[in-house]
Amino acid sequence: MSTLRTLQPGDEVSLETFLLQHTDTSMFLRSNWRTAGLLDQGARFQGTYIAAYIDENIVAVAAHFWNGMLVVQAPVYLTEVVQAVVAQSGRAISGISGPAAQVEATKSILELSKRPTQLDQPEILFSLALRDLQIPQALASAKVQCRLPHPEELELLGEWCAAYNVETLGKTDTLTLRPACDRIIEVRQATAMHWVLVKGDTPVSYSAFNASLPDIVQIGGVWTPPALRGKGYAKSVVAGSLLDARSQGVKRAILFTGDNNQAAQAVYRGIGFLPTGEKYGLVLFEETQN
């Protein structure tokens, strides 16, 4: 029999020991607790964590974060941890992520299978050992440069972030989207977790880490304006960000992208990423249903 517990400060080692067994599908869980701790006071990156224990070892966990995202890593006792964390957090559910099969099961457990979504698909997980990173010629020859954005570029990046959310995540361009994106860009700038590719002085592509750990980073938010696509800029901005990470001792990168997004898959394969064989689940519910 398992025992359910709400994780508290002091439980970090037990949680990390469990999550390290499922590294590729636990990036948000690992990054968020390291960034914001295990107390849930509603601040960015904080969440309520419920774990199932057997003999003092964690065997399953679910977390319900500040932004409404429910993140699961529960190869066993999924029903128990999911129902408990939603009941305890009291938050609306904006989306679900984790191993694809667990995400699909969570929708059924919470009777959300018929709720309208803006995105609902299994994503292909890709991995790259950074020693094997292939540097695009344009970046190697300095025809383009990859760097932390300058303050005067942040307004443009807010626009790009909103466009990314609409095109890639299926969001509606509401009055709240742009301010939310501006806040995301501010946080990434403050933590140096995003990069812009420039040709001359002109920004041409963007990439960010949506989860970052000392050993591994997860790429997200890659965006090139439609008029600038097909020129290899996405490869260069992602490779440039990973060169930075590698210089700081990071050994590996992970990302996920849609089964049907052939263009993105070609970009990532072009710099050395290969599928892990696992599928990552990502569901985002329509905001009007909150």
Solvent accessible surface area in square Angstrom, and as a share of the most:
residue,aa,sasa,rsa
1,M,215,0.96
2,S,26,0.17
3,T,75,0.44
4,L,71,0.35
5,R,90,0.33
6,T,41,0.24
7,L,1,0.01
8,Q,86,0.38
9,P,78,0.49
10,G,68,0.65
11,D,36,0.18
12,E,47,0.21
13,V,119,0.69
14,S,43,0.28
15,L,0,0.00
16,E,21,0.09
17,T,80,0.46
18,F,7,0.03
19,L,0,0.00
20,L,87,0.43
21,Q,123,0.55
22,H,53,0.24
23,T,28,0.16
24,D,23,0.12
25,T,4,0.02
26,S,1,0.01
27,M,3,0.01
28,F,43,0.18
29,L,0,0.00
30,R,5,0.02
31,S,10,0.06
32,N,11,0.06
33,W,32,0.11
34,R,106,0.39
35,T,87,0.51
36,A,25,0.19
37,G,27,0.26
38,L,6,0.03
39,L,87,0.43
40,D,47,0.24
41,Q,147,0.65
42,G,41,0.39
43,A,51,0.39
44,R,73,0.27
45,F,56,0.23
46,Q,21,0.09
47,G,0,0.00
48,T,11,0.06
49,Y,1,0.00
50,I,7,0.03
51,A,0,0.00
52,A,0,0.00
53,Y,7,0.03
54,I,62,0.32
55,D,123,0.64
56,E,119,0.53
57,N,95,0.49
58,I,10,0.05
59,V,34,0.20
60,A,0,0.00
61,V,0,0.00
62,A,0,0.00
63,A,0,0.00
64,H,0,0.00
65,F,2,0.01
66,W,66,0.23
67,N,69,0.36
68,G,6,0.06
69,M,27,0.12
70,L,0,0.00
71,V,5,0.03
72,V,0,0.00
73,Q,2,0.01
74,A,2,0.02
75,P,73,0.46
76,V,71,0.41
77,Y,67,0.26
78,L,23,0.11
79,T,55,0.32
80,E,76,0.34
81,V,0,0.00
82,V,0,0.00
83,Q,90,0.40
84,A,28,0.22
85,V,0,0.00
86,V,32,0.18
87,A,83,0.64
88,Q,98,0.44
89,S,25,0.16
90,G,67,0.65
91,R,56,0.20
92,A,63,0.49
93,I,17,0.09
94,S,27,0.18
95,G,0,0.00
96,I,0,0.00
97,S,2,0.01
98,G,0,0.00
99,P,20,0.13
100,A,21,0.17
101,A,83,0.64
102,Q,25,0.11
103,V,3,0.02
104,E,99,0.44
105,A,40,0.31
106,T,0,0.00
107,K,13,0.05
108,S,71,0.46
109,I,39,0.20
110,L,35,0.17
111,E,156,0.70
112,L,25,0.12
113,S,68,0.44
114,K,196,0.83
115,R,45,0.16
116,P,56,0.35
117,T,46,0.26
118,Q,35,0.16
119,L,24,0.12
120,D,62,0.32
121,Q,48,0.21
122,P,65,0.41
123,E,10,0.04
124,I,26,0.13
125,L,0,0.00
126,F,0,0.00
127,S,21,0.13
128,L,5,0.03
129,A,23,0.18
130,L,1,0.01
131,R,196,0.72
132,D,77,0.40
133,L,14,0.07
134,Q,101,0.45
135,I,63,0.32
136,P,23,0.14
137,Q,131,0.58
138,A,36,0.28
139,L,24,0.12
140,A,68,0.53
141,S,49,0.32
142,A,62,0.48
143,K,136,0.58
144,V,5,0.03
145,Q,77,0.34
146,C,31,0.18
147,R,60,0.22
148,L,75,0.38
149,P,3,0.02
150,H,79,0.35
151,P,102,0.64
152,E,133,0.60
153,E,18,0.08
154,L,40,0.20
155,E,125,0.56
156,L,59,0.29
157,L,1,0.01
158,G,0,0.00
159,E,82,0.37
160,W,22,0.08
161,C,11,0.06
162,A,12,0.10
163,A,38,0.29
164,Y,38,0.14
165,N,11,0.06
166,V,60,0.35
167,E,100,0.45
168,T,57,0.33
169,L,33,0.16
170,G,35,0.34
171,K,55,0.23
172,T,94,0.55
173,D,105,0.54
174,T,57,0.33
175,L,172,0.86
176,T,95,0.55
177,L,12,0.06
178,R,70,0.25
179,P,79,0.50
180,A,52,0.41
181,C,1,0.01
182,D,48,0.25
183,R,113,0.41
184,I,51,0.26
185,I,2,0.01
186,E,90,0.40
187,V,22,0.13
188,R,41,0.15
189,Q,36,0.16
190,A,89,0.69
191,T,76,0.44
192,A,50,0.38
193,M,53,0.23
194,H,0,0.00
195,W,14,0.05
196,V,0,0.00
197,L,0,0.00
198,V,4,0.03
199,K,108,0.46
200,G,55,0.53
201,D,135,0.70
202,T,79,0.46
203,P,19,0.12
204,V,6,0.03
205,S,0,0.00
206,Y,6,0.02
207,S,0,0.00
208,A,0,0.00
209,F,11,0.04
210,N,50,0.26
211,A,3,0.03
212,S,40,0.26
213,L,7,0.04
214,P,93,0.58
215,D,57,0.29
216,I,3,0.02
217,V,2,0.01
218,Q,3,0.01
219,I,7,0.04
220,G,11,0.11
221,G,8,0.08
222,V,30,0.17
223,W,16,0.06
224,T,12,0.07
225,P,24,0.15
226,P,87,0.55
227,A,94,0.73
228,L,49,0.24
229,R,101,0.37
230,G,87,0.84
231,K,117,0.50
232,G,38,0.36
233,Y,23,0.09
234,A,19,0.15
235,K,68,0.29
236,S,1,0.01
237,V,0,0.00
238,V,0,0.00
239,A,0,0.00
240,G,6,0.06
241,S,0,0.00
242,L,0,0.00
243,L,56,0.28
244,D,57,0.29
245,A,5,0.04
246,R,94,0.34
247,S,94,0.61
248,Q,143,0.64
249,G,39,0.37
250,V,13,0.07
251,K,144,0.61
252,R,65,0.24
253,A,0,0.00
254,I,0,0.00
255,L,2,0.01
256,F,35,0.15
257,T,12,0.07
258,G,5,0.05
259,D,62,0.32
260,N,117,0.60
261,N,57,0.29
262,Q,122,0.54
263,A,76,0.59
264,A,18,0.14
265,Q,16,0.07
266,A,60,0.47
267,V,29,0.17
268,Y,18,0.07
269,R,117,0.43
270,G,32,0.31
271,I,1,0.00
272,G,13,0.13
273,F,0,0.00
274,L,115,0.57
275,P,56,0.35
276,T,49,0.28
277,G,74,0.71
278,E,79,0.35
279,K,89,0.38
280,Y,6,0.02
281,G,4,0.03
282,L,20,0.10
283,V,2,0.01
284,L,20,0.10
285,F,5,0.02
286,E,65,0.29
287,E,77,0.35
288,T,120,0.70
289,Q,88,0.39
290,N,107,0.55
